[in-house]
Amino acid sequence: MWQGNMHHVQPVGEEYAEEIYAMVNDAYAVEIGNTGVAFKTTDRFVSLDECRETLQTMTAFGAFTADKDQDQGSQRLVGVIFCGPNQEAGVEGENAGTYGPFAVLPSMRGLRIGSVLMDAAEKYLREECHYDSVCITVIDVRTDLIPMYEAKGYVIRRTYGTFPHPDRLSGRKIVVHTYAKDL
């Protein structure tokens, strides 16, 4: 479905830190705002430095599209996904990788760019890192994301319990799950 000016997915580094910082914080804003899910009190990346540090410690892939308003050959970052070793989300002793955060520009959502980025992360984790599975942490109130994960073959592997803070808007406790997929 990602059509038109599609270019490619490629590894990205610190040269894209400012764009990634803004894109990821925009995508995760639903978790801190006054609408949707309001359980966090800070942005996903608290600072640009934190984003840069994450770019140094994890592998990131960017989805690019041609920018029709720019010179021929220019491209625009429209999505990003971080991936690497699983340090929290999985089952102890499991040979698993993880990904996240990941984000797609609001104007590009619904075009399967997130799915393409997930495929790139899974391929990297399987072929380059030799992981047997991928585990991601998902909160149950992100009902906008869960169907996408389930459609890609992810299932709940473990339930942690509840998030330390309830949702500010509803007062509801938020359940934290590990979703996993064998690679």
Contacts in CASP RR format, 6 or more apart in sequence:
PFRMAT RR
TARGET T0000
AUTHOR 0000-0000-0000
METHOD contacts of the structure
MODEL  1
MWQGNMHHVQPVGEEYAEEIYAMVNDAYAVEIGNTGVAFKTTDRFVSLDE
CRETLQTMTAFGAFTADKDQDQGSQRLVGVIFCGPNQEAGVEGENAGTYG
PFAVLPSMRGLRIGSVLMDAAEKYLREECHYDSVCITVIDVRTDLIPMYE
AKGYVIRRTYGTFPHPDRLSGRKIVVHTYAKDL
1 110 0 8 1.000
1 111 0 8 1.000
1 112 0 8 1.000
2 63 0 8 1.000
2 111 0 8 1.000
2 112 0 8 1.000
2 113 0 8 1.000
2 116 0 8 1.000
3 111 0 8 1.000
4 65 0 8 1.000
5 65 0 8 1.000
5 66 0 8 1.000
5 67 0 8 1.000
5 68 0 8 1.000
6 65 0 8 1.000
6 66 0 8 1.000
7 64 0 8 1.000
7 65 0 8 1.000
7 66 0 8 1.000
7 75 0 8 1.000
8 63 0 8 1.000
8 64 0 8 1.000
9 61 0 8 1.000
9 62 0 8 1.000
9 63 0 8 1.000
9 64 0 8 1.000
9 116 0 8 1.000
9 117 0 8 1.000
9 120 0 8 1.000
10 61 0 8 1.000
10 62 0 8 1.000
10 64 0 8 1.000
11 59 0 8 1.000
11 60 0 8 1.000
11 61 0 8 1.000
11 62 0 8 1.000
12 20 0 8 1.000
12 55 0 8 1.000
12 60 0 8 1.000
12 61 0 8 1.000
12 62 0 8 1.000
12 77 0 8 1.000
12 80 0 8 1.000
13 55 0 8 1.000
13 60 0 8 1.000
14 52 0 8 1.000
14 55 0 8 1.000
14 56 0 8 1.000
16 60 0 8 1.000
16 62 0 8 1.000
16 77 0 8 1.000
16 80 0 8 1.000
17 48 0 8 1.000
17 51 0 8 1.000
17 52 0 8 1.000
17 55 0 8 1.000
18 48 0 8 1.000
19 77 0 8 1.000
20 51 0 8 1.000
20 55 0 8 1.000
20 60 0 8 1.000
20 77 0 8 1.000
20 80 0 8 1.000
20 103 0 8 1.000
21 45 0 8 1.000
21 48 0 8 1.000
21 51 0 8 1.000
23 77 0 8 1.000
23 79 0 8 1.000
23 80 0 8 1.000
23 103 0 8 1.000
23 104 0 8 1.000
23 105 0 8 1.000
24 44 0 8 1.000
24 45 0 8 1.000
24 51 0 8 1.000
24 80 0 8 1.000
24 101 0 8 1.000
24 102 0 8 1.000
24 103 0 8 1.000
25 43 0 8 1.000
25 44 0 8 1.000
25 45 0 8 1.000
26 103 0 8 1.000
26 105 0 8 1.000
26 106 0 8 1.000
27 44 0 8 1.000
27 101 0 8 1.000
27 102 0 8 1.000
27 103 0 8 1.000
27 104 0 8 1.000
28 40 0 8 1.000
28 43 0 8 1.000
28 44 0 8 1.000
28 101 0 8 1.000
28 103 0 8 1.000
29 43 0 8 1.000
30 36 0 8 1.000
30 37 0 8 1.000
30 144 0 8 1.000
31 37 0 8 1.000
31 38 0 8 1.000
31 39 0 8 1.000
31 40 0 8 1.000
31 44 0 8 1.000
32 38 0 8 1.000
32 39 0 8 1.000
32 40 0 8 1.000
32 41 0 8 1.000
32 42 0 8 1.000
32 43 0 8 1.000
34 169 0 8 1.000
35 169 0 8 1.000
36 169 0 8 1.000
37 139 0 8 1.000
37 141 0 8 1.000
37 142 0 8 1.000
37 167 0 8 1.000
37 169 0 8 1.000
37 174 0 8 1.000
38 167 0 8 1.000
38 168 0 8 1.000
38 169 0 8 1.000
39 139 0 8 1.000
39 141 0 8 1.000
39 163 0 8 1.000
39 165 0 8 1.000
39 166 0 8 1.000
39 167 0 8 1.000
39 168 0 8 1.000
39 174 0 8 1.000
40 165 0 8 1.000
41 165 0 8 1.000
44 101 0 8 1.000
45 51 0 8 1.000
45 54 0 8 1.000
45 101 0 8 1.000
54 60 0 8 1.000
54 82 0 8 1.000
55 82 0 8 1.000
58 82 0 8 1.000
58 83 0 8 1.000
58 84 0 8 1.000
59 82 0 8 1.000
59 83 0 8 1.000
59 84 0 8 1.000
59 124 0 8 1.000
60 80 0 8 1.000
60 81 0 8 1.000
60 82 0 8 1.000
60 83 0 8 1.000
61 80 0 8 1.000
61 81 0 8 1.000
61 83 0 8 1.000
61 117 0 8 1.000
61 120 0 8 1.000
61 121 0 8 1.000
61 124 0 8 1.000
62 77 0 8 1.000
62 79 0 8 1.000
62 80 0 8 1.000
62 81 0 8 1.000
62 117 0 8 1.000
63 77 0 8 1.000
63 78 0 8 1.000
63 79 0 8 1.000
63 80 0 8 1.000
63 104 0 8 1.000
63 113 0 8 1.000
63 114 0 8 1.000
63 116 0 8 1.000
63 117 0 8 1.000
64 75 0 8 1.000
64 76 0 8 1.000
64 77 0 8 1.000
64 78 0 8 1.000
65 75 0 8 1.000
65 76 0 8 1.000
65 78 0 8 1.000
65 108 0 8 1.000
66 73 0 8 1.000
66 74 0 8 1.000
66 75 0 8 1.000
66 76 0 8 1.000
67 74 0 8 1.000
67 75 0 8 1.000
67 76 0 8 1.000
70 76 0 8 1.000
78 104 0 8 1.000
78 105 0 8 1.000
78 108 0 8 1.000
78 113 0 8 1.000
79 102 0 8 1.000
79 103 0 8 1.000
79 104 0 8 1.000
79 105 0 8 1.000
79 108 0 8 1.000
79 113 0 8 1.000
79 114 0 8 1.000
79 117 0 8 1.000
80 102 0 8 1.000
80 103 0 8 1.000
80 117 0 8 1.000
81 99 0 8 1.000
81 100 0 8 1.000
81 101 0 8 1.000
81 102 0 8 1.000
81 114 0 8 1.000
81 117 0 8 1.000
81 118 0 8 1.000
81 120 0 8 1.000
81 121 0 8 1.000
82 99 0 8 1.000
82 100 0 8 1.000
82 101 0 8 1.000
82 102 0 8 1.000
83 97 0 8 1.000
83 98 0 8 1.000
83 99 0 8 1.000
83 100 0 8 1.000
83 121 0 8 1.000
83 124 0 8 1.000
83 125 0 8 1.000
84 97 0 8 1.000
84 98 0 8 1.000
84 99 0 8 1.000
84 125 0 8 1.000
84 129 0 8 1.000
85 97 0 8 1.000
85 98 0 8 1.000
85 129 0 8 1.000
86 94 0 8 1.000
86 96 0 8 1.000
86 97 0 8 1.000
86 98 0 8 1.000
86 131 0 8 1.000
86 134 0 8 1.000
86 135 0 8 1.000
87 98 0 8 1.000
88 98 0 8 1.000
88 137 0 8 1.000
89 96 0 8 1.000
89 98 0 8 1.000
89 135 0 8 1.000
89 136 0 8 1.000
89 137 0 8 1.000
89 178 0 8 1.000
90 96 0 8 1.000
90 98 0 8 1.000
90 135 0 8 1.000
90 157 0 8 1.000
90 158 0 8 1.000
90 178 0 8 1.000
90 180 0 8 1.000
91 135 0 8 1.000
91 157 0 8 1.000
91 158 0 8 1.000
91 178 0 8 1.000
91 180 0 8 1.000
94 132 0 8 1.000
94 133 0 8 1.000
94 135 0 8 1.000
95 130 0 8 1.000
95 131 0 8 1.000
95 132 0 8 1.000
95 133 0 8 1.000
96 131 0 8 1.000
96 132 0 8 1.000
96 133 0 8 1.000
96 134 0 8 1.000
96 135 0 8 1.000
96 180 0 8 1.000
97 125 0 8 1.000
97 129 0 8 1.000
97 131 0 8 1.000
97 133 0 8 1.000
97 134 0 8 1.000
97 135 0 8 1.000
98 134 0 8 1.000
98 135 0 8 1.000
98 136 0 8 1.000
98 137 0 8 1.000
99 118 0 8 1.000
99 121 0 8 1.000
99 125 0 8 1.000
99 134 0 8 1.000
99 136 0 8 1.000
100 136 0 8 1.000
102 114 0 8 1.000
102 117 0 8 1.000
102 118 0 8 1.000
102 121 0 8 1.000
104 110 0 8 1.000
104 113 0 8 1.000
104 114 0 8 1.000
104 117 0 8 1.000
114 148 0 8 1.000
115 148 0 8 1.000
115 152 0 8 1.000
118 152 0 8 1.000
121 134 0 8 1.000
122 134 0 8 1.000
122 181 0 8 1.000
122 183 0 8 1.000
125 131 0 8 1.000
125 134 0 8 1.000
125 183 0 8 1.000
126 183 0 8 1.000
131 183 0 8 1.000
132 182 0 8 1.000
132 183 0 8 1.000
133 180 0 8 1.000
133 181 0 8 1.000
133 182 0 8 1.000
133 183 0 8 1.000
134 180 0 8 1.000
134 181 0 8 1.000
134 183 0 8 1.000
135 157 0 8 1.000
135 178 0 8 1.000
135 179 0 8 1.000
135 180 0 8 1.000
136 149 0 8 1.000
136 154 0 8 1.000
136 178 0 8 1.000
136 179 0 8 1.000
136 180 0 8 1.000
137 160 0 8 1.000
137 176 0 8 1.000
137 177 0 8 1.000
137 178 0 8 1.000
137 179 0 8 1.000
138 145 0 8 1.000
138 146 0 8 1.000
138 149 0 8 1.000
138 176 0 8 1.000
138 177 0 8 1.000
138 178 0 8 1.000
138 179 0 8 1.000
139 163 0 8 1.000
139 174 0 8 1.000
139 175 0 8 1.000
139 176 0 8 1.000
139 177 0 8 1.000
140 146 0 8 1.000
140 174 0 8 1.000
140 175 0 8 1.000
140 176 0 8 1.000
140 177 0 8 1.000
141 167 0 8 1.000
141 172 0 8 1.000
141 174 0 8 1.000
149 179 0 8 1.000
152 181 0 8 1.000
153 181 0 8 1.000
154 179 0 8 1.000
154 180 0 8 1.000
154 181 0 8 1.000
155 179 0 8 1.000
155 180 0 8 1.000
155 181 0 8 1.000
156 177 0 8 1.000
156 178 0 8 1.000
156 179 0 8 1.000
156 180 0 8 1.000
157 177 0 8 1.000
157 178 0 8 1.000
157 179 0 8 1.000
157 180 0 8 1.000
158 177 0 8 1.000
158 178 0 8 1.000
159 175 0 8 1.000
159 176 0 8 1.000
159 177 0 8 1.000
159 178 0 8 1.000
160 175 0 8 1.000
160 176 0 8 1.000
160 177 0 8 1.000
160 178 0 8 1.000
161 175 0 8 1.000
161 176 0 8 1.000
162 173 0 8 1.000
162 174 0 8 1.000
162 175 0 8 1.000
162 176 0 8 1.000
163 173 0 8 1.000
163 174 0 8 1.000
163 175 0 8 1.000
163 176 0 8 1.000
165 174 0 8 1.000
166 172 0 8 1.000
166 173 0 8 1.000
166 174 0 8 1.000
167 173 0 8 1.000
167 174 0 8 1.000
END
